[in-house]
């Protein structure tokens, strides 16, 4: 199978790392039978097209108390989708593990995971999870939010590798891209919020001055 220069470099440099992680997860699948497959399929479904994370962000935006948190999450997920699905995947064009190696194809068939289209690097599911949950952790800044966010990120990464839909290096790249998008979202939303508050303050001061003149 022909690959791009970047995809070939990834396959070569990260081969030992990817094989070790995928091998460990395959051993887990063998020891657990098929009990974990439905669980990881459900986890994976949560990251499909970033829809669940976007829906969570929209739900937060419905309430005044969590509106800015929801906006930050939504922008982070959108930035992650742009970076991963629009720019990086097609440029790097790395085939999925089950499509490029007979060993990985055997492991993929063993867990009974569904076939997935598109390229592999970076993981779109992981980007969405990392973008949303990193934004959540940045904004909420609590031990509970951090524990929840990290748990979802780790679970998504394990699910995508367990199902042999991605190499572990795809997952790490998706995690990094998502985190960067979350940081960018937080900076943008913080700046927008500051500008809005200044405008409201200026408008309030102008209204007060006008009221004094009328008196």
C-alpha positions as CSV (number, residue, x, y, z in Angstrom):
1,X,0.0,0.0,0.0
2,X,1.4,3.4,-1.0
3,X,1.6,6.0,1.8
4,X,2.7,9.6,2.1
5,X,6.1,10.4,3.3
6,X,4.7,11.6,6.7
7,X,2.6,8.5,7.1
8,X,5.6,6.3,6.3
9,X,7.7,8.1,8.8
10,X,5.0,7.7,11.5
11,X,4.7,4.0,10.7
12,X,8.4,3.5,11.0
13,X,9.3,5.7,14.0
14,X,6.3,4.7,16.2
15,X,6.1,1.1,15.2
16,X,7.5,-0.3,18.5
17,X,5.4,1.9,20.6
18,X,2.2,1.2,18.6
19,X,2.8,-2.5,18.6
20,X,3.4,-2.7,22.3
21,X,0.2,-0.8,23.2
22,X,-2.0,-2.6,20.7
23,X,-0.5,-5.9,21.7
24,X,-1.3,-5.3,25.4
25,X,-4.8,-4.4,24.5
26,X,-5.2,-7.5,22.4
27,X,-4.0,-9.6,25.3
28,X,-6.6,-7.9,27.4
29,X,-9.3,-8.7,24.8
30,X,-8.2,-12.3,24.8
31,X,-8.3,-12.6,28.6
32,X,-11.6,-10.8,29.0
33,X,-13.3,-12.6,26.1
34,X,-15.8,-10.3,24.4
35,X,-17.0,-8.5,27.6
36,X,-15.1,-5.3,26.9
37,X,-16.0,-4.9,23.2
38,X,-19.6,-3.5,23.8
39,X,-18.3,-1.2,26.5
40,X,-15.6,0.3,24.3
41,X,-18.0,0.5,21.3
42,X,-20.3,2.7,23.5
43,X,-17.4,4.9,24.6
44,X,-16.3,5.2,21.0
45,X,-19.8,6.1,19.9
46,X,-19.6,9.1,22.3
47,X,-16.9,10.6,20.2
48,X,-18.4,10.0,16.7
49,X,-18.1,13.3,14.8
50,X,-17.8,15.0,18.1
51,X,-21.6,15.0,18.2
52,X,-22.1,14.1,21.9
53,X,-19.5,16.6,23.1
54,X,-21.1,19.3,20.9
55,X,-24.5,18.4,22.3
56,X,-23.1,18.7,25.9
57,X,-21.7,22.1,25.0
58,X,-25.0,23.3,23.6
59,X,-26.8,22.0,26.8
60,X,-24.4,24.0,28.9
61,X,-25.1,27.1,26.8
62,X,-28.8,26.9,27.6
63,X,-28.2,28.0,31.2
64,X,-26.8,31.4,32.2
65,X,-24.5,30.0,34.9
66,X,-22.7,27.6,32.5
67,X,-23.1,29.5,29.2
68,X,-19.5,30.6,28.9
69,X,-18.3,27.1,29.7
70,X,-20.5,25.7,27.0
71,X,-19.3,28.3,24.4
72,X,-15.7,27.4,25.3
73,X,-16.3,23.7,24.8
74,X,-18.2,24.2,21.6
75,X,-15.5,26.4,20.0
76,X,-12.8,23.9,21.2
77,X,-14.6,21.0,19.5
78,X,-15.1,22.9,16.3
79,X,-11.5,23.9,16.2
80,X,-10.5,20.3,16.8
81,X,-12.7,19.1,13.9
82,X,-11.3,21.7,11.6
83,X,-7.7,20.8,12.5
84,X,-8.2,17.0,12.4
85,X,-10.8,16.2,9.9
86,X,-10.3,19.0,7.4
87,X,-6.6,19.7,7.5
88,X,-4.4,16.9,9.0
89,X,-6.1,13.6,8.1
90,X,-6.2,14.1,4.4
91,X,-2.7,15.8,4.3
92,X,-1.0,12.9,6.2
93,X,-3.2,10.2,4.8
94,X,-2.2,7.4,7.2
95,X,-4.1,4.2,6.7
96,X,-5.9,2.6,9.7
97,X,-4.1,-0.2,11.4
98,X,-6.5,-2.9,10.2
99,X,-6.0,-1.7,6.7
100,X,-2.2,-1.7,6.6
101,X,-1.2,-4.8,8.6
102,X,-2.4,-8.4,8.5
103,X,-1.6,-8.8,12.2
104,X,-3.6,-5.8,13.2
105,X,-6.4,-6.9,10.8
106,X,-6.5,-10.2,12.7
107,X,-6.7,-8.4,16.1
108,X,-9.4,-6.1,14.6
109,X,-11.5,-9.1,13.5
110,X,-11.0,-10.8,16.9
111,X,-12.7,-8.0,18.8
112,X,-15.4,-7.8,16.2
113,X,-15.1,-4.1,15.7
114,X,-16.9,-2.4,12.8
115,X,-15.0,-1.2,9.8
116,X,-14.3,2.5,9.7
117,X,-13.5,4.8,6.7
118,X,-11.2,7.7,6.5
119,X,-7.6,8.1,7.4
120,X,-6.1,7.3,10.8
121,X,-3.9,10.2,11.9
122,X,-4.8,11.9,14.2
123,X,-7.8,10.3,15.9
124,X,-10.9,12.5,15.4
125,X,-12.6,10.8,18.3
126,X,-9.7,11.6,20.6
127,X,-9.4,15.1,19.3
128,X,-13.0,15.8,20.2
129,X,-12.8,14.2,23.6
130,X,-9.5,16.0,24.4
131,X,-10.8,19.4,23.1
132,X,-14.0,19.2,25.1
133,X,-12.7,17.8,28.3
134,X,-9.5,19.9,28.4
135,X,-11.7,23.0,27.9
136,X,-14.0,21.7,30.7
137,X,-11.0,21.3,33.0
138,X,-9.5,24.7,32.2
139,X,-12.8,26.5,32.8
140,X,-14.1,24.6,35.8
141,X,-10.7,24.3,37.6
142,X,-11.7,21.8,40.2
143,X,-10.5,18.3,41.2
144,X,-13.8,16.8,40.3
145,X,-13.8,18.3,36.8
146,X,-10.2,17.2,36.3
147,X,-10.9,13.7,37.4
148,X,-14.0,13.5,35.2
149,X,-12.2,15.0,32.2
150,X,-9.1,12.8,32.4
151,X,-11.3,9.7,32.8
152,X,-13.2,10.4,29.6
153,X,-10.0,11.2,27.7
154,X,-8.3,8.0,28.9
155,X,-11.4,5.9,28.2
156,X,-11.7,7.3,24.7
157,X,-8.0,6.6,23.9
158,X,-8.3,3.0,25.2
159,X,-11.5,2.4,23.2
160,X,-10.0,3.6,19.9
161,X,-6.9,1.4,20.3
162,X,-8.8,-1.6,21.7
163,X,-11.1,-1.6,18.6
164,X,-7.9,-1.3,16.4
165,X,-9.4,1.8,14.8
166,X,-6.3,3.8,15.5
167,X,-2.7,3.4,16.3
168,X,-1.7,4.7,19.8
169,X,0.3,7.4,18.2
170,X,-2.8,8.6,16.4
171,X,-4.5,8.8,19.8
172,X,-1.6,10.8,21.4
173,X,-1.6,13.2,18.4
174,X,-5.4,13.6,18.8
175,X,-5.0,14.3,22.5
176,X,-2.4,17.0,21.8
177,X,-4.4,18.6,19.0
178,X,-7.5,18.7,21.2
179,X,-5.6,20.2,24.1
180,X,-4.1,22.9,21.9
181,X,-7.6,23.7,20.5
182,X,-9.0,23.9,24.0
183,X,-6.3,26.3,25.0
184,X,-6.9,28.4,21.9
185,X,-10.7,28.4,22.6
186,X,-10.2,29.5,26.2
187,X,-8.0,32.4,25.1
188,X,-10.5,33.5,22.4
189,X,-13.5,33.2,24.6
190,X,-11.8,35.0,27.5
191,X,-10.8,37.8,25.3
192,X,-14.3,38.0,23.8
193,X,-15.8,38.0,27.3
194,X,-13.5,40.8,28.5
195,X,-14.4,42.9,25.5
196,X,-18.1,42.4,26.1
197,X,-17.8,43.3,29.8
198,X,-15.9,46.5,28.9
199,X,-18.6,47.4,26.4
200,X,-21.3,46.8,29.0
201,X,-19.4,48.8,31.6
202,X,-18.9,51.7,29.1
203,X,-22.5,51.6,28.2
204,X,-23.5,51.6,31.9
205,X,-21.3,54.6,32.6
206,X,-22.7,56.5,29.6
207,X,-26.3,55.8,30.7
208,X,-25.4,57.0,34.3
209,X,-23.9,60.2,32.9
210,X,-26.9,60.8,30.7
211,X,-29.2,60.4,33.7
212,X,-27.3,62.9,35.7
213,X,-27.5,65.4,32.8
214,X,-31.3,65.0,32.6
215,X,-31.6,65.7,36.4
